[in-house]
């Protein structure tokens, strides 16, 4: 399944209704968000040295020969799950599963690195052992790179497929995606360092082009630089939606502003955080296209609701001080903003 150039069908995210003047308008903005049911169907040698390849070491006896075979197999599998081709993000989640799911989990062997570092049972030179150990380390970091991308994409798909109005499962999917995205920068640095060590020793991997590693690593960073703030924006928007449903009116639900001022402040703060995250993601990095429309609709909703609830705080303050006419004017403005926002966000 390729992640590029694909959008899925629209389904509304929520049509929950708040009690009271402000709540009725807010429910329209929530219904203006569209969720997509997406699937990820298509993301130099030192002078004077002779490159050492995995094939050169195939003649080693015993466990070193077996270890070299294991390392070559790992790189063959990695090669079949590319991340970048000609600058395009081509990572496929189905292909990743096909290569690395063995029935007990998704994993790659980490034993080659340990064996190459333990030279007690081999004739490996110190330089050769270090180079092969670095190549083995690199294979693990390249696998982790793909695993973090897999977790990011799958969590996004699961978020899109969550039932309407079931905010907690959707929030949990986004939390899982953010966990993967937060792990990517450190892993990218590990890829860079291990590749540098491999090149310094002159070791190459038979059949694997190490020159594909830097552009894939760079593109992974670009995907993460957009996806992390985008996921954070979605996360806080849904937390705001969930909060809307959980708060109870403090008095007569027919009042202009039936909730406590601190409740309006909490709502405004949640959507303010979401809006800031979306703003950070906008125009940055490389978008996951199957999520981009959903992100834009949620960004629109977060902005509208942030403005509305900030005004509701002012309106509640006026109402509490007895300035009823001013409170009524603010309530009317908020209602009109929510109506306009509903139309605007539904058209994205």
C-alpha positions as CSV (number, residue, x, y, z in Angstrom):
1,X,0.0,0.0,0.0
2,X,1.5,3.3,-1.0
3,X,1.1,6.4,1.0
4,X,1.5,8.9,-1.9
5,X,-1.2,10.7,-3.8
6,X,-4.3,9.2,-2.2
7,X,-7.3,10.6,-0.4
8,X,-10.1,8.5,1.1
9,X,-13.8,9.0,1.3
10,X,-15.3,11.6,3.8
11,X,-17.2,10.8,6.9
12,X,-18.3,13.3,9.5
13,X,-16.3,13.4,12.7
14,X,-19.0,14.4,15.2
15,X,-22.5,15.8,15.5
16,X,-22.7,16.0,19.3
17,X,-24.7,18.8,20.6
18,X,-24.0,21.1,23.6
19,X,-26.9,22.5,25.6
20,X,-27.2,26.3,25.4
21,X,-26.6,29.0,22.9
22,X,-22.9,28.5,22.6
23,X,-23.1,24.8,22.5
24,X,-25.5,24.7,19.6
25,X,-23.1,26.7,17.5
26,X,-20.1,24.7,18.5
27,X,-21.7,21.4,17.5
28,X,-21.9,22.6,13.9
29,X,-18.2,23.4,13.8
30,X,-17.5,19.9,15.0
31,X,-19.6,18.4,12.3
32,X,-17.7,20.5,9.8
33,X,-14.6,18.4,10.4
34,X,-14.3,15.5,7.9
35,X,-12.5,12.3,8.6
36,X,-11.0,10.2,5.9
37,X,-11.1,6.5,5.9
38,X,-7.5,6.2,4.6
39,X,-5.2,3.4,4.0
40,X,-1.5,3.6,3.3
41,X,-1.3,2.3,-0.3
42,X,1.7,4.0,-1.4
43,X,7.4,7.0,1.9
44,X,32.7,7.4,0.3
45,X,35.4,5.0,0.9
46,X,38.7,6.3,2.4
47,X,41.6,6.7,0.1
48,X,44.0,3.8,0.1
49,X,41.5,1.2,1.3
50,X,39.8,-1.7,-0.4
51,X,36.1,-2.0,0.3
52,X,35.2,-5.1,2.3
53,X,31.9,-6.6,1.3
54,X,29.6,-9.1,3.0
55,X,30.4,-11.5,0.2
56,X,34.1,-11.3,1.0
57,X,33.4,-12.6,4.5
58,X,31.3,-15.5,3.3
59,X,34.3,-17.8,3.4
60,X,34.7,-17.3,7.2
61,X,34.2,-20.5,9.1
62,X,31.7,-21.2,11.8
63,X,29.6,-18.6,13.4
64,X,31.1,-15.6,11.5
65,X,30.1,-17.1,8.2
66,X,26.6,-17.7,9.6
67,X,26.5,-14.2,10.9
68,X,27.5,-12.7,7.6
69,X,24.7,-14.7,5.9
70,X,22.3,-13.3,8.5
71,X,23.4,-9.8,7.9
72,X,23.1,-10.1,4.1
73,X,19.6,-11.4,4.6
74,X,18.6,-8.4,6.7
75,X,19.8,-6.0,4.1
76,X,18.1,-7.9,1.4
77,X,14.8,-7.5,3.3
78,X,15.5,-3.8,4.0
79,X,16.1,-3.3,0.3
80,X,12.7,-4.7,-0.5
81,X,11.0,-2.0,1.7
82,X,12.4,1.3,0.3
83,X,11.5,4.7,1.8
84,X,12.5,7.1,-0.9
85,X,12.8,6.8,-4.7
86,X,13.8,9.8,-6.8
87,X,12.7,12.1,-3.9
88,X,9.3,10.5,-3.5
89,X,8.0,8.9,-0.3
90,X,7.3,5.3,-1.3
91,X,7.2,3.4,2.0
92,X,4.5,0.7,1.9
93,X,3.1,-0.7,5.2
94,X,1.9,-4.0,3.6
95,X,5.4,-4.7,2.1
96,X,7.0,-4.0,5.5
97,X,4.7,-6.5,7.2
98,X,5.3,-9.1,4.4
99,X,9.1,-8.8,5.0
100,X,9.4,-8.6,8.7
101,X,6.3,-10.3,10.3
102,X,7.4,-13.8,11.2
103,X,4.3,-14.9,13.2
104,X,5.8,-13.9,16.6
105,X,6.2,-10.2,15.9
106,X,7.9,-7.6,13.8
107,X,11.6,-7.8,14.3
108,X,15.1,-8.0,12.9
109,X,18.1,-9.8,14.4
110,X,20.4,-7.8,16.5
111,X,22.9,-10.6,17.1
112,X,25.3,-9.8,14.2
113,X,26.6,-6.7,15.9
114,X,27.4,-8.6,19.1
115,X,29.1,-11.4,17.3
116,X,31.3,-9.1,15.2
117,X,32.4,-7.3,18.3
118,X,33.4,-10.5,20.0
119,X,36.5,-11.5,18.0
120,X,37.6,-14.3,20.4
121,X,36.3,-17.0,18.0
122,X,37.2,-15.5,14.7
123,X,40.1,-14.3,12.6
124,X,38.6,-10.9,11.9
125,X,40.9,-7.9,12.1
126,X,40.0,-5.2,14.5
127,X,39.2,-2.7,11.7
128,X,37.1,-5.3,9.8
129,X,35.2,-6.3,13.0
130,X,34.4,-2.7,13.7
131,X,33.2,-2.1,10.2
132,X,31.0,-5.1,10.2
133,X,29.6,-4.3,13.6
134,X,28.7,-0.8,12.4
135,X,27.0,-2.3,9.3
136,X,25.1,-4.6,11.7
137,X,24.1,-1.7,13.9
138,X,23.0,0.3,10.8
139,X,20.7,-2.6,9.7
140,X,18.9,-2.3,13.1
141,X,18.5,1.4,12.9
142,X,17.2,1.1,9.3
143,X,14.7,-1.4,10.5
144,X,13.7,0.9,13.4
145,X,13.3,3.7,10.9
146,X,10.8,1.7,8.9
147,X,9.1,0.4,12.1
148,X,8.6,4.0,13.4
149,X,7.1,5.0,10.0
150,X,4.9,2.0,10.0
151,X,3.6,2.8,13.5
152,X,3.0,6.4,12.5
153,X,1.1,5.6,9.4
154,X,-1.0,2.7,10.9
155,X,-1.9,4.9,13.9
156,X,-3.1,7.6,11.5
157,X,-5.2,5.1,9.6
158,X,-6.7,3.8,12.8
159,X,-7.5,7.3,13.9
160,X,-9.3,7.9,10.6
161,X,-11.3,4.7,11.0
162,X,-12.4,5.3,14.6
163,X,-16.1,5.4,15.1
164,X,-17.8,8.8,15.0
165,X,-17.8,10.5,18.4
166,X,-15.7,7.8,20.0
167,X,-13.0,10.2,21.0
168,X,-10.9,8.1,23.5
169,X,-9.9,5.3,21.0
170,X,-9.1,8.0,18.4
171,X,-7.0,9.9,20.9
172,X,-5.1,6.7,21.9
173,X,-4.3,6.0,18.2
174,X,-2.9,9.5,17.9
175,X,-0.9,9.0,21.1
176,X,0.7,5.9,19.6
177,X,1.6,7.7,16.5
178,X,3.2,10.5,18.5
179,X,5.3,8.0,20.4
180,X,6.7,6.7,17.1
181,X,7.3,10.2,15.8
182,X,9.2,11.2,19.0
183,X,11.5,8.3,18.5
184,X,12.4,9.1,14.9
185,X,14.9,12.0,15.5
186,X,17.2,9.9,17.7
187,X,17.0,7.0,15.4
188,X,17.8,9.2,12.4
189,X,21.0,10.3,14.2
190,X,21.9,6.7,14.9
191,X,21.5,6.0,11.2
192,X,23.8,8.9,10.3
193,X,26.5,7.9,12.8
194,X,26.5,4.2,12.0
195,X,26.7,4.9,8.2
196,X,29.6,7.2,8.9
197,X,31.4,4.4,10.7
198,X,30.7,1.9,8.0
199,X,32.1,4.3,5.3
200,X,35.2,5.0,7.4
201,X,36.1,1.3,7.6
202,X,35.5,0.8,3.9
203,X,32.9,-2.0,4.5
204,X,30.2,-2.3,1.9
205,X,27.1,-4.5,1.8
206,X,26.9,-6.8,-1.1
207,X,23.8,-6.0,-3.2
208,X,22.8,-3.0,-1.0
209,X,23.4,0.6,-2.1
210,X,24.4,2.6,0.9
211,X,24.0,5.8,-1.1
212,X,20.2,5.3,-0.7
213,X,20.5,5.7,3.1
214,X,21.0,9.5,3.3
215,X,18.1,10.6,1.1
216,X,15.8,8.1,2.8
217,X,16.9,9.4,6.2
218,X,16.4,13.0,5.1
219,X,12.9,12.3,3.7
220,X,12.0,10.5,7.0
221,X,12.9,13.7,8.8
222,X,10.7,15.7,6.5
223,X,7.7,13.4,7.0
224,X,8.2,13.6,10.8
225,X,8.6,17.4,10.9
226,X,5.1,17.7,9.4
227,X,3.4,14.7,11.0
228,X,4.4,15.3,14.6
229,X,2.8,18.8,14.9
230,X,-0.1,17.6,12.7
231,X,-0.8,14.7,15.1
232,X,-0.4,16.9,18.1
233,X,-3.0,19.3,16.6
234,X,-5.4,16.4,16.0
235,X,-4.7,15.1,19.5
236,X,-5.6,18.4,21.2
237,X,-8.6,19.0,18.9
238,X,-10.1,15.7,19.9
239,X,-9.3,16.3,23.5
240,X,-11.3,19.5,23.1
241,X,-14.2,17.7,21.5
242,X,-14.2,15.2,24.4
243,X,-14.1,18.0,26.9
244,X,-17.1,19.7,25.3
245,X,-19.1,16.5,25.9
246,X,-17.9,16.0,29.4
247,X,-18.6,19.3,31.0
248,X,-21.9,20.0,32.7
249,X,-23.9,23.3,32.8
250,X,-23.4,25.2,36.1
251,X,-27.0,26.5,36.0
252,X,-29.9,26.9,33.7
253,X,-29.0,25.4,30.4
254,X,-31.1,28.0,28.6
255,X,-28.7,30.8,29.7
256,X,-26.6,32.6,27.1
257,X,-23.5,31.1,28.6
258,X,-24.6,28.1,30.6
259,X,-21.1,26.8,31.6
260,X,-18.6,28.0,34.2
261,X,-16.1,30.6,33.0
262,X,-13.2,28.2,33.9
263,X,-14.8,25.6,31.6
264,X,-14.8,28.0,28.7
265,X,-11.2,28.8,29.6
266,X,-10.2,25.2,29.5
267,X,-11.9,24.7,26.1
268,X,-10.2,27.8,24.7
269,X,-6.8,26.6,26.0
270,X,-7.2,23.1,24.4
271,X,-8.2,24.5,21.0
272,X,-5.5,27.2,21.3
273,X,-2.8,24.5,21.7
274,X,-4.3,22.5,18.8
275,X,-4.3,25.6,16.5
276,X,-0.7,26.4,17.4
277,X,0.4,22.8,16.5
278,X,-1.5,23.0,13.2
279,X,0.1,26.3,12.4
280,X,3.6,24.8,13.1
281,X,2.8,21.9,10.7
282,X,1.4,24.1,8.0
283,X,3.9,24.4,5.1
284,X,6.6,22.4,6.8
285,X,8.2,19.1,5.9
286,X,6.5,16.4,3.7
287,X,2.8,15.8,4.3
288,X,1.2,12.4,4.6
289,X,-1.3,13.0,1.8
290,X,-4.0,10.6,3.1
291,X,-4.2,12.8,6.2
292,X,-3.8,16.2,4.8
293,X,-7.5,17.1,4.2
294,X,-8.4,15.8,7.7
295,X,-5.7,17.9,9.2
296,X,-6.9,21.0,7.4
297,X,-10.5,20.6,8.4
298,X,-9.5,20.1,12.1
299,X,-7.2,23.1,11.9
300,X,-10.2,25.1,10.7
301,X,-12.4,23.8,13.5
302,X,-9.7,24.4,16.2
303,X,-9.3,28.0,15.1
304,X,-13.1,28.7,15.0
305,X,-13.7,27.0,18.4
306,X,-10.7,28.7,20.0
307,X,-12.0,32.1,18.9
308,X,-15.5,31.2,20.0
309,X,-14.6,30.0,23.4
310,X,-12.3,32.9,24.1
311,X,-15.2,35.2,23.3
312,X,-17.4,33.0,25.5
313,X,-15.1,33.8,28.4
314,X,-15.6,37.5,27.8
315,X,-19.3,37.0,27.5
316,X,-19.6,35.0,30.7
317,X,-17.6,37.7,32.5
318,X,-20.0,40.3,31.3
319,X,-23.0,38.2,32.3
320,X,-21.6,37.7,35.8
321,X,-21.1,41.4,36.3
322,X,-24.7,42.2,35.2
323,X,-23.9,43.6,31.7
324,X,-26.6,41.6,30.1
325,X,-26.9,43.6,26.8
326,X,-23.1,43.3,26.1
327,X,-23.3,39.5,27.0
328,X,-26.1,39.1,24.5
329,X,-24.1,40.9,21.8
330,X,-21.1,38.7,22.4
331,X,-23.3,35.6,22.3
332,X,-24.7,36.7,18.9
333,X,-21.2,37.2,17.5
334,X,-20.1,33.8,18.8
335,X,-23.1,32.1,17.2
336,X,-22.5,33.8,13.9
337,X,-18.8,32.8,14.0
338,X,-19.7,29.2,14.6
339,X,-22.2,29.2,11.7
340,X,-19.6,30.7,9.4
341,X,-17.0,28.3,10.7
342,X,-19.3,25.3,10.0
343,X,-19.6,26.3,6.4
344,X,-16.0,27.1,5.9
345,X,-14.6,24.0,7.6
346,X,-17.0,21.7,5.7
347,X,-15.8,23.0,2.4
348,X,-12.1,22.1,3.0
